[in-house]
Each structure stands twice: as structure tokens, then as C-alpha cells.
Amino acid sequence: MHNIIVGDLTFELRRSEKRKTIGITIGRMGELILSAPLDCPQEIIERAAREKYRWIYTKLAQKEMLFKTPPPKEFVNGEGFYYLGRSYRLRLIPPITNAPPLGLCNDRFLLREDEVEFAEAHFINWYITQGQPWLQQRVETFIHRVGAAPQGIKVQPLGFRWGSCGRNNILYFHWRTMLLPSPIIDYIVIHELVHLHEHHHQPSFWELVAQAMPDYAIRKRWLAENGNSF
């Protein structure tokens, strides 16, 4: 196995006697793998990669909107939880009749001790509750800039995706989006709004993103490099 460079893309070349055709695989973290027959000339392999250039970039762009599952939380005193890019420490408080199971007060997340067993669900519900109006406001801010309006928005679990544009023109945002800094959330919002025009990641899609957010590439790169920290 060795690497070959085609344009600005680097592939790991894997040859095999059992292989009859040239194949391209994009790994979970964006690694590019070219599989080819043992006796296939390298110029033919490179030509096949160039022919798939746009498809490769489309898939890479999609992966930059994905994230890995972070380590599980322990829900103990002093543990940090992000909200809009800032980490807030957790404080366990004694059961109080009129206190909500979870709240954010005086720069601390307050979790009732009798609700620790259900802490994960409480946090998810809290982020969804906070995220629905917050993201709705950000979407409304950018509607005229993008020139497209969704039928609605929903904040919910989305697997490994930060956001998604549904066929019914409803924008979906992962509740984890609310952990990110607001400028990065704005990029995700713009990204999904532009999908109301372009349902792909070809150059025309990125041209519209750039028109709505000229510095999108900086935010896009930050999300790809740092999103898994959240």
C-alpha cells in the first residue's frame, strides 16, 4: 500500500489480485482509499479518481457535517456541560419541591440529586427546549439573506448529523447544535437553508453558501476540526 496524490486529494492505494475493478472508499474520518486490481496501470487509477472528483468532494462535505459520539457524561459535581460554546459546571442540589429537575442559574447547571438517574434525558430535553426558539430566531434572521424559507424547524436527535433538510422543506437540527458557539451554529443554519435551493454539495451549493456567509469556509473548517469536542 502507498499513497498517491490526484489534484489536492491524497489516496491510500490498495492493490489486490482479487480485485477486478477500481473502487473508491471514503472512511468515517474522511480518509480516501483507492482499491485497484494488482496489474492496473497507475494512470488509469488516477483517471478514475479524477472522474469521481466531484462525487468525492460532495461526500467529504457531507462528512464535515457529521460528528463522533462523545464520551458519556457522569453527571457529577463540577463536570462541564457546553451551551452556546461555553462550558458550565454542574452542581447537584438537594431535592426541592418547586425546583425543576434541571436548570441553568448563575453560570451553573443545577441538577436535583433525585433526578441524576434521568440526567441524560433532562439535558436532552433542556437543549431541545432552549434550542427550538433560539434556532427559529436564527433561521428567521437568515431567511432573506438566503432567499428561502422552510416550512418549519425541529430540534431533535439526528444520529451523527448536525442538521438536515427534509423533503418536506422542514429543517432539522440536532440538539447538540446548541452546545456549539453561536457563529458556528449560524453556519449550520445557513448550510441547511441553502439546501432548500440546492439538494446536494456541488459547487453551485457552496457558491450560494458563500453569498450568504462570505467567511463560511473558516466556520466550516472549525466545525470539522473542533465539532467532536462538543
C-alpha positions as a Python dict, from the first residue, in 0.01 Angstrom:
ca = {
    (1, 'M'): (0, 0, 0),
    (2, 'H'): (118, 351, -74),
    (3, 'N'): (-29, 697, -121),
    (4, 'I'): (-97, 869, -450),
    (5, 'I'): (-199, 1232, -499),
    (6, 'V'): (-462, 1336, -751),
    (7, 'G'): (-513, 1710, -764),
    (8, 'D'): (-529, 1819, -400),
    (9, 'L'): (-656, 1483, -275),
    (10, 'T'): (-439, 1211, -122),
    (11, 'F'): (-547, 849, -157),
    (12, 'E'): (-423, 531, 3),
    (13, 'L'): (-379, 288, -286),
    (14, 'R'): (-461, -75, -214),
    (15, 'R'): (-397, -334, -485),
    (16, 'S'): (-537, -687, -476),
    (17, 'E'): (-528, -991, -702),
    (18, 'K'): (-894, -1050, -620),
    (19, 'R'): (-994, -702, -729),
    (20, 'K'): (-1142, -674, -1081),
    (21, 'T'): (-1247, -307, -1084),
    (22, 'I'): (-1132, 26, -937),
    (23, 'G'): (-1319, 139, -629),
    (24, 'I'): (-1310, 449, -409),
    (25, 'T'): (-1398, 440, -41),
    (26, 'I'): (-1427, 735, 198),
    (27, 'G'): (-1364, 637, 557),
    (28, 'R'): (-1552, 766, 857),
    (29, 'M'): (-1292, 1034, 928),
    (30, 'G'): (-1260, 1137, 563),
    (31, 'E'): (-968, 913, 465),
    (32, 'L'): (-964, 829, 91),
    (33, 'I'): (-894, 472, -21),
    (34, 'L'): (-840, 361, -382),
    (35, 'S'): (-877, -13, -440),
    (36, 'A'): (-749, -149, -771),
    (37, 'P'): (-651, -472, -946),
    (38, 'L'): (-292, -575, -895),
    (39, 'D'): (-190, -513, -1259),
    (40, 'C'): (-390, -195, -1322),
    (41, 'P'): (-167, 91, -1452),
    (42, 'Q'): (-146, 387, -1216),
    (43, 'E'): (-251, 636, -1485),
    (44, 'I'): (-582, 451, -1523),
    (45, 'I'): (-630, 455, -1147),
    (46, 'E'): (-561, 830, -1134),
    (47, 'R'): (-801, 889, -1422),
    (48, 'A'): (-1075, 703, -1234),
    (49, 'A'): (-1011, 921, -928),
    (50, 'R'): (-1032, 1240, -1135),
    (51, 'E'): (-1361, 1126, -1287),
    (52, 'K'): (-1501, 1086, -935),
    (53, 'Y'): (-1359, 1419, -816),
    (54, 'R'): (-1693, 1598, -771),
    (55, 'W'): (-1853, 1295, -605),
    (56, 'I'): (-1561, 1270, -362),
    (57, 'Y'): (-1586, 1635, -263),
    (58, 'T'): (-1962, 1601, -218),
    (59, 'K'): (-1912, 1310, 21),
    (60, 'L'): (-1632, 1489, 208),
    (61, 'A'): (-1855, 1793, 250),
    (62, 'Q'): (-2128, 1575, 394),
    (63, 'K'): (-1885, 1419, 640),
    (64, 'E'): (-1779, 1760, 763),
    (65, 'M'): (-2135, 1800, 889),
    (66, 'L'): (-2102, 1481, 1093),
    (67, 'F'): (-1959, 1418, 1437),
    (68, 'K'): (-1847, 1128, 1651),
    (69, 'T'): (-2035, 1031, 1963),
    (70, 'P'): (-1858, 1199, 2257),
    (71, 'P'): (-1764, 1011, 2576),
    (72, 'P'): (-2059, 952, 2811),
    (73, 'K'): (-2119, 1203, 3088),
    (74, 'E'): (-2102, 1104, 3454),
    (75, 'F'): (-2329, 1380, 3591),
    (76, 'V'): (-2116, 1457, 3894),
    (77, 'N'): (-2038, 1784, 4070),
    (78, 'G'): (-1802, 2006, 3872),
    (79, 'E'): (-1850, 1828, 3539),
    (80, 'G'): (-1863, 2067, 3243),
    (81, 'F'): (-2155, 2094, 3001),
    (82, 'Y'): (-2148, 2317, 2695),
    (83, 'Y'): (-2416, 2565, 2597),
    (84, 'L'): (-2360, 2804, 2304),
    (85, 'G'): (-1988, 2736, 2310),
    (86, 'R'): (-1932, 2797, 2680),
    (87, 'S'): (-1874, 2528, 2941),
    (88, 'Y'): (-2088, 2547, 3256),
    (89, 'R'): (-2014, 2341, 3565),
    (90, 'L'): (-2272, 2106, 3707),
    (91, 'R'): (-2392, 2135, 4066),
    (92, 'L'): (-2609, 1872, 4229),
    (93, 'I'): (-2868, 2024, 4458),
    (94, 'P'): (-3093, 1869, 4724),
    (95, 'P'): (-3447, 1780, 4615),
    (96, 'I'): (-3664, 2090, 4625),
    (97, 'T'): (-4034, 2062, 4555),
    (98, 'N'): (-4064, 2370, 4333),
    (99, 'A'): (-3727, 2335, 4158),
    (100, 'P'): (-3715, 2192, 3803),
    (101, 'P'): (-3514, 1873, 3757),
    (102, 'L'): (-3253, 2071, 3562),
    (103, 'G'): (-3186, 2439, 3511),
    (104, 'L'): (-2915, 2691, 3432),
    (105, 'C'): (-2871, 2952, 3704),
    (106, 'N'): (-2582, 3183, 3798),
    (107, 'D'): (-2347, 3019, 3546),
    (108, 'R'): (-2414, 2670, 3681),
    (109, 'F'): (-2626, 2382, 3563),
    (110, 'L'): (-2832, 2277, 3865),
    (111, 'L'): (-2946, 1914, 3872),
    (112, 'R'): (-3161, 1777, 4152),
    (113, 'E'): (-2994, 1486, 4326),
    (114, 'D'): (-3311, 1277, 4299),
    (115, 'E'): (-3306, 1318, 3920),
    (116, 'V'): (-2947, 1206, 3849),
    (117, 'E'): (-3075, 872, 3721),
    (118, 'F'): (-3261, 1059, 3446),
    (119, 'A'): (-2998, 1329, 3393),
    (120, 'E'): (-2923, 1248, 3031),
    (121, 'A'): (-3289, 1276, 2933),
    (122, 'H'): (-3322, 1601, 3129),
    (123, 'F'): (-3024, 1754, 2948),
    (124, 'I'): (-3153, 1648, 2607),
    (125, 'N'): (-3496, 1792, 2684),
    (126, 'W'): (-3336, 2112, 2815),
    (127, 'Y'): (-3129, 2161, 2498),
    (128, 'I'): (-3432, 2090, 2280),
    (129, 'T'): (-3648, 2333, 2478),
    (130, 'Q'): (-3384, 2606, 2460),
    (131, 'G'): (-3290, 2528, 2102),
    (132, 'Q'): (-3632, 2542, 1940),
    (133, 'P'): (-3693, 2918, 1985),
    (134, 'W'): (-3322, 3008, 1961),
    (135, 'L'): (-3272, 2829, 1630),
    (136, 'Q'): (-3606, 2955, 1499),
    (137, 'Q'): (-3485, 3310, 1556),
    (138, 'R'): (-3154, 3241, 1378),
    (139, 'V'): (-3336, 3083, 1084),
    (140, 'E'): (-3561, 3388, 1055),
    (141, 'T'): (-3254, 3612, 1065),
    (142, 'F'): (-3105, 3445, 756),
    (143, 'I'): (-3419, 3375, 552),
    (144, 'H'): (-3392, 3692, 344),
    (145, 'R'): (-3017, 3654, 301),
    (146, 'V'): (-3061, 3306, 154),
    (147, 'G'): (-3390, 3375, -19),
    (148, 'A'): (-3562, 3062, 108),
    (149, 'A'): (-3794, 2987, 397),
    (150, 'P'): (-3853, 2642, 549),
    (151, 'Q'): (-4194, 2506, 637),
    (152, 'G'): (-4070, 2482, 995),
    (153, 'I'): (-3782, 2366, 1211),
    (154, 'K'): (-3741, 2083, 1457),
    (155, 'V'): (-3474, 2020, 1720),
    (156, 'Q'): (-3423, 1652, 1794),
    (157, 'P'): (-3166, 1370, 1790),
    (158, 'L'): (-3025, 1329, 1438),
    (159, 'G'): (-2777, 1047, 1475),
    (160, 'F'): (-2436, 1177, 1368),
    (161, 'R'): (-2562, 1480, 1173),
    (162, 'W'): (-2562, 1841, 1293),
    (163, 'G'): (-2850, 1931, 1066),
    (164, 'S'): (-3070, 1806, 785),
    (165, 'C'): (-3310, 1946, 527),
    (166, 'G'): (-3612, 1720, 492),
    (167, 'R'): (-3804, 1657, 172),
    (168, 'N'): (-4097, 1842, 324),
    (169, 'N'): (-3876, 2155, 349),
    (170, 'I'): (-3855, 2124, 726),
    (171, 'L'): (-3511, 2193, 871),
    (172, 'Y'): (-3393, 1953, 1139),
    (173, 'F'): (-3119, 2039, 1387),
    (174, 'H'): (-2951, 1803, 1631),
    (175, 'W'): (-2999, 1915, 1990),
    (176, 'R'): (-2618, 1901, 2022),
    (177, 'T'): (-2605, 2201, 1791),
    (178, 'M'): (-2688, 2411, 2097),
    (179, 'L'): (-2354, 2315, 2251),
    (180, 'L'): (-2160, 2496, 1976),
    (181, 'P'): (-2052, 2864, 1963),
    (182, 'S'): (-2321, 3078, 1802),
    (183, 'P'): (-2112, 3171, 1490),
    (184, 'I'): (-2075, 2800, 1414),
    (185, 'I'): (-2445, 2739, 1467),
    (186, 'D'): (-2512, 3020, 1219),
    (187, 'Y'): (-2302, 2834, 962),
    (188, 'I'): (-2510, 2518, 1016),
    (189, 'V'): (-2829, 2723, 978),
    (190, 'I'): (-2706, 2879, 653),
    (191, 'H'): (-2592, 2536, 530),
    (192, 'E'): (-2936, 2386, 579),
    (193, 'L'): (-3123, 2690, 444),
    (194, 'V'): (-2923, 2675, 121),
    (195, 'H'): (-3030, 2312, 86),
    (196, 'L'): (-3380, 2448, 21),
    (197, 'H'): (-3232, 2569, -310),
    (198, 'E'): (-2970, 2301, -378),
    (199, 'H'): (-3016, 1943, -253),
    (200, 'H'): (-2651, 1849, -298),
    (201, 'H'): (-2298, 1973, -222),
    (202, 'Q'): (-2185, 2058, -572),
    (203, 'P'): (-2010, 2391, -649),
    (204, 'S'): (-2342, 2574, -700),
    (205, 'F'): (-2436, 2488, -343),
    (206, 'W'): (-2116, 2632, -198),
    (207, 'E'): (-2149, 2944, -417),
    (208, 'L'): (-2484, 3019, -252),
    (209, 'V'): (-2341, 2950, 93),
    (210, 'A'): (-2057, 3194, 18),
    (211, 'Q'): (-2302, 3462, -94),
    (212, 'A'): (-2494, 3433, 232),
    (213, 'M'): (-2186, 3390, 454),
    (214, 'P'): (-1858, 3501, 289),
    (215, 'D'): (-1643, 3356, 570),
    (216, 'Y'): (-1824, 3022, 575),
    (217, 'A'): (-1504, 2828, 494),
    (218, 'I'): (-1346, 2937, 824),
    (219, 'R'): (-1651, 2827, 1021),
    (220, 'K'): (-1685, 2506, 819),
    (221, 'R'): (-1322, 2417, 890),
    (222, 'W'): (-1362, 2499, 1261),
    (223, 'L'): (-1664, 2269, 1283),
    (224, 'A'): (-1479, 1986, 1109),
    (225, 'E'): (-1177, 2023, 1338),
    (226, 'N'): (-1348, 2102, 1669),
    (227, 'G'): (-1708, 1979, 1650),
    (228, 'N'): (-1629, 1646, 1814),
    (229, 'S'): (-1515, 1831, 2127),
    (230, 'F'): (-1877, 1924, 2186),
}
